[in-house]
Amino acid sequence: MKNSLVPTAYVLLNSDLGTDESIINEVKQILVEEKIKFEVQGVYGVYDIVLKLSSDDAEKLRAIITNKIRKISKVQSTLTMMVIEEQENL
């Protein structure tokens, strides 16, 4: 069991054809500047990039996803899933 609950979000991104590498680099730059713990990978399938974000501040996560990640040029669409913190210890 985890002792502390850390707000976590998974973000699935669709990108313009051939732009995933540049988007991944831009995502990394944003998240390093914002001091957000993250994992990012290009994937095959319906989505092009999968992003896992963690921060002590859920509002900060939401703001970064809404105001920075979703506004990267060449990102066509996103799907964000916030982890239900109350269920992590079940």
TAJO-V978717 format. One record per residue. N is the residue number from 1. RES is the residue in one small letter. PHI is phi in whole degrees, -180 to 180 (* if undefined). Layout:
n=N res=RES phi=PHI
n=N res=RES phi=PHI
//
This chain:
n=1 res=m phi=*
n=2 res=k phi=-85
n=3 res=n phi=-83
n=4 res=s phi=-116
n=5 res=l phi=-91
n=6 res=v phi=-112
n=7 res=p phi=-54
n=8 res=t phi=-134
n=9 res=a phi=-135
n=10 res=y phi=-111
n=11 res=v phi=-124
n=12 res=l phi=-103
n=13 res=l phi=-120
n=14 res=n phi=-106
n=15 res=s phi=-124
n=16 res=d phi=-62
n=17 res=l phi=-55
n=18 res=g phi=80
n=19 res=t phi=-108
n=20 res=d phi=-60
n=21 res=e phi=-61
n=22 res=s phi=-67
n=23 res=i phi=-66
n=24 res=i phi=-59
n=25 res=n phi=-63
n=26 res=e phi=-68
n=27 res=v phi=-60
n=28 res=k phi=-58
n=29 res=q phi=-61
n=30 res=i phi=-60
n=31 res=l phi=-73
n=32 res=v phi=-67
n=33 res=e phi=-61
n=34 res=e phi=-84
n=35 res=k phi=57
n=36 res=i phi=-105
n=37 res=k phi=-74
n=38 res=f phi=-153
n=39 res=e phi=-133
n=40 res=v phi=-140
n=41 res=q phi=-146
n=42 res=g phi=-79
n=43 res=v phi=-137
n=44 res=y phi=-92
n=45 res=g phi=128
n=46 res=v phi=-64
n=47 res=y phi=-107
n=48 res=d phi=-103
n=49 res=i phi=-139
n=50 res=v phi=-117
n=51 res=l phi=-129
n=52 res=k phi=-116
n=53 res=l phi=-119
n=54 res=s phi=-138
n=55 res=s phi=-157
n=56 res=d phi=-73
n=57 res=d phi=-120
n=58 res=a phi=-63
n=59 res=e phi=-65
n=60 res=k phi=-64
n=61 res=l phi=-59
n=62 res=r phi=-59
n=63 res=a phi=-64
n=64 res=i phi=-66
n=65 res=i phi=-63
n=66 res=t phi=-71
n=67 res=n phi=-93
n=68 res=k phi=-122
n=69 res=i phi=-62
n=70 res=r phi=-68
n=71 res=k phi=-97
n=72 res=i phi=-64
n=73 res=s phi=-66
n=74 res=k phi=81
n=75 res=v phi=-87
n=76 res=q phi=-81
n=77 res=s phi=-159
n=78 res=t phi=-137
n=79 res=l phi=-132
n=80 res=t phi=-110
n=81 res=m phi=-127
n=82 res=m phi=-89
n=83 res=v phi=-68
n=84 res=i phi=-80
n=85 res=e phi=-61
n=86 res=e phi=-65
n=87 res=q phi=-95
n=88 res=e phi=-64
n=89 res=n phi=-96
n=90 res=l phi=-72
//
